[in-house]
Amino acid sequence: MRKMKAMQIQAKGEKMKLVEIPIPQPEMGQVLLRVEACGVCNGDSRTIMGGAPTYPKIPGHEVIGIVEELGDGSTKWNIGDRVGIGYNGGHSHVTGLTMNGGYAEYMVAFEDYLTSIPKEVTSIEAAPLMCAGETTFSAIRNSKARLGDLVAVSGIGGLGHLAIQYAHKAGFRTVAISRGIDKEKLARKLGANHYIDLNKENPAEVLKSLGGAKVILATAPNPKVISSLINGLGTDGELIIVAGSSDPLELTSMDFVRGQRTVRGSFTGQAKEINDTIRFSVLTDVRPMIEVFPLEQASEAYEKMMAAKTRFRAVLNIS
C-alpha cells in the first residue's frame, strides 16, 4: 500500500502531528491530487482548534496540486493537469474541515470544484489566491465602486496587501490604512495613491477630505477600527468586512442613516470566483508576498500566521 506524509490532527484537542498514512483513493466524481503547495490560512484554525465534525483530519484549504488519478466517472480533468481548490470543497463539504485538506502530499477533491492553474503563476504563488486572493478580489469586484471611485483598504496584511493591488489594478483611487509610517512605502509600492497612518490621523476625517470613500474594505479584525471607518464613507458608500472577528462592532442607527451607508460582509469561495481571481491576477500581475515552509513545519507556519508575524502569506511547499 502506497503511503504519504501528512500533518494530521488525530483527535479533537490534539496538536498537529506529522504522520505517514495510506494515500487516499478517489471515489465517484473525484480526482487524486499530488499536492504541490498549500496556503496556511486563518480559516484553518477552525479545524486545528477542534471545530471539525470528525477526526482525524488534515487541515488546509488553499491547495494547488497535479491530477494523478481519476475516480470513476471523472471526465473533466486529465492526468497531469495542474489545478487548485479553495474553502468550498463542493457537495456540502469544506476543504480541510469536513474533508481532508492540503497539509499532505496527496488529497482527493471533487472534480467539479477545481480550477485550472495557468503556467504564468507558480504553485506557491497560486495557493493564497484560492482563498485570500479570491476573498478580496470578489469583495471589490462585487462592490458599488466604479472606475475612478475612492476605495480604501484597512489593514496591510495577508488580505490587505492583495486587496490594495486588486483595487489599484482595477482602476480605483486607492487608499491604504494601517499603523506606522514604515508601512507607507510598501503601501505605495503595492499601488496605494494615499496612505493613512492610524497612529497620527483619524481615518474617517482623512477619507472625508478626499471626498468620501465609495467602498472601504476592512481586512484587519479590529472592531474598534472597523467601527470608526463608517464615517469615512461617502453618500451611498459601503463598508465591506472580510476579516473574521467575534467581537461586536460599535455602531448606532445614525451611522447607517447618514448618507445611506451600508455595512456588510463578503464570502464566496466558489470555483468560478477562484477562476476569475486567477485570471485577473495573471492579467494584471498581482502576486502575494509569501513566506515558504516545508510540510514538516506546518505547525510553526500556522502559529506564525496566527500571531500576524508572517509577511504576508505562509505557504507549505510540498512538491
N, C-alpha and C positions, 0 to 999 in steps of 0.2 A: 504494500500500500504506500502510495506517494504521500509524503508529509511536507508541511510548510511551517515556517516560523510566524508567530503572531503575538501581538500584545493583547492579552485576554484578561477580562475581569471574570474570575471564576465563580464568584458568589457576591450577592449584594453586600456592600460594606467593605469588600476587599479591594486592595490596590491592584493596578495593572501588573501583569506578570508575563514575562517572555516565555512562551510555551512552544512546543512542537506538536502539532496536531494533524490529522489527515486533511488533505486538500478536499474541499467540498465539491460535490458533483452538481452540475446544473440540471434543473428539472424542466418541465414543460414551459416553453416560452422564456427560458433563462439562458444566460451565457456564463462561462467561467472566464474571469479576468485575471491576468497576471499583473498584479498591481505594480505600477512604476513610481507613483508618488501619491501621498495623501496629506492634505492640509490638516492642521491642528486648529480647531475652531472652538470658540466658547460654547457652541451648541453641543459639543462632545461632553460637557460637564454633566448633562442630564444622565447619560449612561454611566459615566465614571463615578457619580455621586449616588448611584443606586436607583435611578429612576426607570430603568428598563423593565419591561414586564416579566422577562425571564432571564436567567443567567445559566451558564456562562455566556458572555457577549464580547464581541470585538468592536470597539468604537471606530469612528472615522467616517465622515460623510462628504469630504472634498476629494474624490477619488478619480485618479487617471490610471488607466490600465490598457493592456493589449488583450483582445479577444483570443483566447486559447482553445476554447472548446464550446461547441453549441449543444444546447439541450434539445430534446425532441420538439419538433415544430418550429424551431427558431430559424428564421429566414432573413431577418433584417440586416444582419451583420456577417462579415466574412472573417475567417480566422486570420489574424494579423492586423485587423483594424484597431486603431487607437481611439479610445472612447473615454468619456467621463460621466460621472453621476454625482448628484448633489444630495441634499437632505431628503427630498421626496424620492423614495425608493420604488414607488408605484404599487398598485394593488393593495392600498391601505397600509403600506409599510413605510417606516422611516429608516433610512440608511444609518447603520451604526447604533440603532436603538431597538427596533423590533426585528431587525435582521442584521446579521454581521456586516461590519463595515470594512474600511480600508487600512486599518492598522495591522496589516498582514500581507504576506507575499501573494496570496490569492483571495478572491472573493467571488461570489455569484451575484448576478444582478439581472433584473428583468429587462429583456432586450428593448422594449418599447419606451423605457425611461432613460436610455443612454443618449449621449450627444457625441457626434464626431468631433475629434480634435484636429484642427489643421496643422500642417507641418511648420507654419510660421511661428508657433508658440511651443516652448518646451513643456514637458510633462510637469516639471516643478513649477513653472510659471502658471500653467493652466489650473493646477489644483485649487488655489484660493479663489479662482474665478467661478468655481462651481457653487460657492455659497456667498462669500464676502463680496465678490465681484458682482454676481447676479443680484444680490440684495440691494446694493447701492445703485447699480445701473437701472434696474427696473423701477426703483422708487423715483429716480429722477425722470426717467422716460415717461412714466405714467402720471407725473405731477402736472400741476397747472402751468408750469413755466413754459414759455415760448422763446424762440430765438431772441437773444439780446436782453432777456429779463435778468434780474438780480437773483442769484441763487447762492445761499450761504450754507457752508458745511461746518458744523460744530464738532470739533474733535479731529485731530490728525493722528489716527492710529490705524489699526488693521482695516477698518471700514473707511475711515475718513480719508486716508491717503489715496484710496481708489476713487472715492466719491469726488474729490477735488479734480482728479484727472478727467473723469467722465463729464463733469459739469463744464469744464473748460473746453474739452474736445467737442462737446455737443453745441457750443456756441453761446453759452451763458456768461454774463458778467459774474465772476466767481469770487466769493468772499470766504476766506478760511478763518475759523475762530478757534483759538487754543490759548494755552498759558505759556508765557515766556517769550522774550524777544528772540531767543535762539531758534524758535520754530518758524520764524518769518521767512528765512532764507529757503528752507525746504518747501514751505507752502507756495512760495512764488515759483520755485523750480517745478513744482507739480502743476502749476497753471493758475494759481490764485491771482486775481487782479488787485485784491485788497487783503490785508491781514489785520485781525483784531486781537489784541493781547488782553486776555481776561484779567491779568494782573494790574493793568493800567487803565482799561477802558470799559465802559458799560456797552455791551454788545448791541442792546436794543437801540440805544441812542445813536451809536455809530451807523447802524443799519438804516435808521430813520433819516439820518443826514445824507445818506446815499440814495434816498428815495423810497426806502422800504423794500424788504425782500418779497419777491413773489413766492419763493419757497425757501424754507430753512430745513436742512436735513440734519437731524440730531443723531450722531453716530457714537457719542460717548454716554455711558449710562450714569449721568449725574443729574438727578431730578431737579435739583435747585437751579442748575444752569439751564436745563431744558425749559423749566417754567419761566425763567427770565427772558427767554428768547421770543416769546409770543408777541411782545410789544415792539419787536423789530420788524414785524410783518407789515407789508403794505395792504391796501384795500383788496379784499378777496384773496389774501395770501394764505398759505398753508404751512403748518409745521408738521413735518413727517418724521416719525420716530422709528429708527431701525435698531436702536441699542436696547437690549433687554435689561430691565430692572424691575424688581418687585416693590420698590419704594414709591410712595404716592407722589404725584405732581402737585404743585401749589398753584392752582388756577381757580379763578372765580368766573361766574357767569358773565361779568362785564368784559373779561378778557376775550370772550368769544363774540359778544355783541359789537364791540368796537371794530369797525372795518370789516365785518362779516368774515371773520377768520375761521380757519379750520385746523383742528389738531387730529391727526390720525396716525396709525401705524402702517407698516408695509411689509408684507411677507408673501413671497410667491414660490420660487423654487421648482417650477415645472421645467420639463426638458426643453420646451420651446423657448422659454425665457433664458435658460442657460445657453442655448444655441445662439440666440440673438446677442447675448453678452459676449460670447467668444468672438463672434463675427465682428462686432463693433470694436472690441479690444484689439483685434488684429488689424483692422482697417485704420484705426487712429493711433496705434502703437501705445495703448495703455497696458502697463505691466505692474504687477505687485512687487513691492520690496520684500525680500524673503530672507529668512534665516533657516538654513537647512540642517536637519538632524537625521542620523541613521535610525532605523526602526527600533533598535535596542534602547535608544534614548527617548522614546515616546513620552515617558513619564516626566522627564526633565523638560522636554519641549512643552508639554501641557502646563506644567507648573509655571514655567517662564511666561507663557502666553497669558495665563490667568492673572499673573502679577503685573501684566502690562509692561513687561521688560523685553518683549520681542520687538524687533524693528524690521518689518511690521507684521508679517505673517510667518508663522512657523510651518514648515513643510517637512514631512518624512520622506527621505529619498530611499525607496525600497528596491528599485530595479537592480 
